[in-house]
């Protein structure tokens, strides 16, 4: 890869970071690609060089967050009795390090655009299947139910963070979050 390719890839990541922050702050409809470009210090056509539309930019932000979640859940190593807790900690670490992206993916189904809703359904199904598989491979009984509860807890954390109502889910108050 050339230094020009590296710079281009870096700019693309900067655009994704800026878009995640703006989408999280203002929502899908109130965020413009011009604002994203301005926050990165590039022109709007440069944003369109990487993403053909605001929707494709939003989907790319969601995809990157989805991959982070899958990677976190896949790479956790723990004995079966600690697997859910360690995967939960991995999710919390993601929420702390990539808050905007993770909250966007957790709440993206509220965006009524058909492509966004379809992608969100697909990504959550993949996450559910990955979590269920990890629980099955660990030999945990009722892996499907445990996966549903695990994801439900993650959604509750995201909801409490999004609404700024920490009392809905007191995960920050507990030194060891149980999932």
URZI-V345754 format. One line per field, one symbol per residue. ss: DSSP state (A for helix, B for strand, O for the rest). psi: psi as a letter, one per 40 degrees, with the letter a starting at -180 (. if undefined). burial: 1 if it has 16 or more other C-alpha atoms within 10 Angstrom, else 0. A space follows every 50 residues. Layout:
ss = ???
psi = ???
burial = ???
This chain:
ss = OOAAAAAAAAAAAAAAAAAAAAAAAAOOOOOOAAAAAAAAOOOAAAAAAA OOOAAAAAAAAAAAAAAAAAAAAAAOOOOAAAAAAAAAAAAAAAAAAOAA AAAAAAAAAAOOOAAAAAAAAAAAAAAAAAAAAAAAAOOOOOAAAAAAAA AAAAAAAAAAAAOOOAAAOOAAAOOOOOO
psi = hidddddddddddddddddddddddeiddehidddddddefiiddddedd heidddddddddddddddddddddehhiideedddddddddddddddfdd ddddddedeehehddddddddddddddddddddddddefhifdddddddd ddddddddddddefgdedhfddehdhhh.
burial = 00000000001101111111111100010011101110110010001000 10011011111111110111011001000000111111111101100111 11111111100000010011001100110111111100010011011001 10110111111100000010100000001
